[in-house]
Amino acid sequence: MVDFQITVEISASPDRVWAVMRDFEKWPEWTPTVTSIRRLDRGPVTVGNRIVIRQPKLPPAKWILTQLDEQGRSFTWITRGPGMTLTARHWVQEQGAGSKATLSIVFSGVLGPLFARLTRKLNDRYLAMEAKGLKERCEGSAARSMGR
């Protein structure tokens, strides 16, 4: 098992950060690591929903939402490939007057560690870009709503 993780401090309320993070279909608006996200299920977002994510340099992947905790401001989704499972967990916590968001992805299975090593630089870069985009989206929106 190989775990990649990044935490970013954000000058916005945890509720604001969670609202941006949880609105999956708008991710392409704030992170260049996602070119499209399409939910395959209708209705409210709930555990069991299937989501197709397209990212540069990677094949499209169908993720399944396995955990969604609105109060705890976290979600987990998984995708599988030959010999591996990828588990991504993202969560938001209150920190002082702002928040901290953590984005993680875990590679497991027989081929998971090998694939993780082969894509280490890409994973680190994508998580950093996602954290930066999330921070900018939340802080920019917070500043606009405060009349700045």
Secondary structure, DSSP 8 states (H G I E B T S, - for coil): -EEEEEEEEESS-HHHHHHHHH-GGGHHHH-TT-SEEEESS-SS--TT-EEEEE-TTS--EEEEEEEEETTTTEEEEEEEETTEEEEEEEEEEEETTEEEEEEEEEEESSSHHHHHHHTHHHHHHHHHHHHHHHHHHHHHHHHHHTT-
